[in-house]
Amino acid sequence: TLDLNEWIYGAGIPENIYLRDSDKFKKVEAQVEQFYKTNDAKDLNTADWTTHEWLHFIRQLPTEDEKGLMKKLDNKFNFSTSGNSEILAAWFEIAIKNGYANNILPNIEKFLVSVGRRKFLTPLYRAFKEKGQLGIAQNIYKKARPNYHSVSTQTMDKLLK
């Protein structure tokens, strides 16, 4: 039974939460595993994937790209030029974290100059900063800042100082 008091007034997530199990995400995870084993993107079965499945796939990628996986995936799926901002943001964040960003820096800069939502900006600028590339982040931000809302600039000013 649903304990409304616990849900509304309690701390954290209640004990009686219903956890869903996604077959689609399990299939995505199987594709990620296959990709790691074969190191080849051509055999991935992604034909009917939605944005959520693509995001789940991207978020499973390693933050250390020792095998050149990012380039293989980008060549196959053109993530760096996606028309979907959610996919671009997730792809660019993992690209920055694992050192692939230098290969696609113009794409990342174009994205950061053209979007203004903090949900996209903060993870990318933070990833640059954490990766020791604060100078790159600051240079992009200098170009992009005039296009950002004041709420975004307050956050980025503090992050990139």
C-alpha positions as CSV (number, residue, x, y, z in Angstrom):
1,T,0.0,0.0,0.0
2,L,1.0,3.6,-0.6
3,D,2.1,5.5,2.5
4,L,1.4,9.1,1.5
5,N,2.9,10.5,4.7
6,E,6.2,8.8,3.9
7,W,6.1,10.0,0.3
8,I,5.2,13.6,1.0
9,Y,6.9,14.3,4.3
10,G,9.5,11.6,4.7
11,A,13.2,12.0,3.9
12,G,14.6,10.2,0.9
13,I,12.9,7.6,-1.2
14,P,10.2,5.5,0.6
15,E,10.7,1.8,1.2
16,N,7.7,0.9,-1.0
17,I,9.0,2.4,-4.2
18,Y,8.1,0.5,-7.3
19,L,11.2,-0.2,-9.4
20,R,10.7,-0.7,-13.1
21,D,13.0,-3.0,-15.0
22,S,13.6,-1.9,-18.6
23,D,14.1,-4.6,-21.2
24,K,15.1,-1.9,-23.7
25,F,17.9,-0.6,-21.5
26,K,19.1,-4.2,-20.9
27,K,19.3,-4.6,-24.7
28,V,21.3,-1.4,-24.9
29,E,23.6,-2.7,-22.2
30,A,24.1,-5.9,-24.2
31,Q,25.0,-3.8,-27.3
32,V,27.6,-1.9,-25.2
33,E,29.0,-5.2,-24.0
34,Q,29.2,-6.5,-27.6
35,F,30.9,-3.3,-28.7
36,Y,33.6,-3.6,-25.9
37,K,34.2,-7.2,-26.9
38,T,34.5,-6.7,-30.7
39,N,35.7,-3.1,-30.7
40,D,33.6,-2.7,-33.8
41,A,30.5,-0.5,-34.1
42,K,29.3,-1.9,-37.5
43,D,27.5,-4.8,-35.9
44,L,25.6,-2.8,-33.3
45,N,21.8,-3.3,-33.5
46,T,20.5,0.3,-33.0
47,A,17.8,0.6,-35.7
48,D,14.8,1.4,-33.5
49,W,16.5,3.2,-30.7
50,T,14.9,6.3,-29.2
51,T,16.8,9.2,-27.7
52,H,16.6,7.6,-24.3
53,E,18.3,4.5,-25.5
54,W,21.0,6.5,-27.2
55,L,21.6,8.4,-24.0
56,H,21.8,5.2,-22.0
57,F,24.3,3.9,-24.5
58,I,26.5,7.0,-24.4
59,R,26.4,7.2,-20.6
60,Q,27.8,3.6,-20.5
61,L,31.0,4.6,-22.4
62,P,34.3,4.7,-20.5
63,T,35.9,7.8,-19.3
64,E,39.2,6.3,-20.4
65,D,39.3,5.7,-24.2
66,E,42.4,3.6,-24.7
67,K,41.0,1.7,-27.7
68,G,39.8,4.6,-29.8
69,L,36.2,3.7,-29.3
70,M,35.0,7.2,-29.5
71,K,36.3,7.8,-33.0
72,K,34.8,4.5,-34.2
73,L,31.4,5.4,-32.7
74,D,31.5,8.9,-34.0
75,N,32.3,7.7,-37.5
76,K,29.4,5.2,-37.4
77,F,26.7,7.3,-35.7
78,N,27.9,10.9,-36.3
79,F,27.2,11.8,-32.6
80,S,29.3,15.0,-32.9
81,T,27.0,16.5,-35.5
82,S,23.7,15.2,-34.1
83,G,20.7,17.4,-34.4
84,N,19.5,16.3,-30.9
85,S,20.8,18.6,-28.1
86,E,20.4,15.9,-25.4
87,I,22.6,13.5,-27.4
88,L,25.1,16.2,-28.2
89,A,25.4,17.2,-24.6
90,A,25.9,13.6,-23.4
91,W,28.3,12.8,-26.2
92,F,30.4,16.0,-25.7
93,E,30.6,15.4,-21.9
94,I,32.0,11.9,-22.3
95,A,34.2,13.1,-25.1
96,I,35.7,15.8,-22.9
97,K,36.2,13.3,-20.0
98,N,38.0,10.7,-22.0
99,G,40.2,13.0,-24.2
100,Y,38.3,12.8,-27.5
101,A,37.2,16.5,-27.2
102,N,40.3,17.8,-29.1
103,N,39.1,15.9,-32.2
104,I,35.7,17.6,-32.1
105,L,36.4,20.9,-30.4
106,P,34.8,23.1,-33.1
107,N,31.6,21.1,-32.7
108,I,31.6,21.5,-28.9
109,E,32.3,25.2,-29.2
110,K,29.5,25.6,-31.7
111,F,27.1,23.8,-29.3
112,L,28.2,25.9,-26.3
113,V,27.8,29.1,-28.2
114,S,24.4,28.2,-29.6
115,V,22.7,26.8,-26.4
116,G,22.1,28.5,-23.2
117,R,20.5,26.0,-20.9
118,R,22.4,25.3,-17.7
119,K,21.6,21.6,-17.9
120,F,23.7,21.4,-21.0
121,L,26.3,24.1,-20.1
122,T,27.3,23.1,-16.6
123,P,28.3,19.5,-17.2
124,L,30.4,20.5,-20.2
125,Y,32.2,23.4,-18.7
126,R,32.7,21.4,-15.5
127,A,34.2,18.5,-17.5
128,F,36.7,20.8,-19.2
129,K,37.7,22.2,-15.8
130,E,38.0,18.8,-14.2
131,K,40.1,17.5,-17.2
132,G,42.6,20.4,-16.7
133,Q,41.3,22.3,-19.7
134,L,40.0,25.4,-18.0
135,G,41.6,27.6,-20.6
136,I,39.7,26.0,-23.4
137,A,36.5,26.4,-21.4
138,Q,37.2,30.0,-20.6
139,N,37.9,30.8,-24.3
140,I,34.7,29.2,-25.4
141,Y,32.7,30.9,-22.6
142,K,34.1,34.3,-23.5
143,K,32.5,33.9,-27.0
144,A,29.3,32.3,-25.7
145,R,28.6,34.4,-22.7
146,P,26.8,37.3,-24.5
147,N,24.2,34.7,-25.7
148,Y,23.5,33.2,-22.2
149,H,20.7,34.2,-19.8
150,S,21.8,35.9,-16.6
151,V,21.1,32.8,-14.5
152,S,23.4,30.8,-16.7
153,T,26.1,33.4,-16.7
154,Q,26.0,33.6,-12.9
155,T,26.6,29.8,-12.7
156,M,29.3,29.8,-15.4
157,D,31.1,32.9,-14.0
158,K,31.4,31.1,-10.6
159,L,32.4,27.8,-12.2
160,L,35.0,29.2,-14.5
161,K,36.6,31.9,-12.4
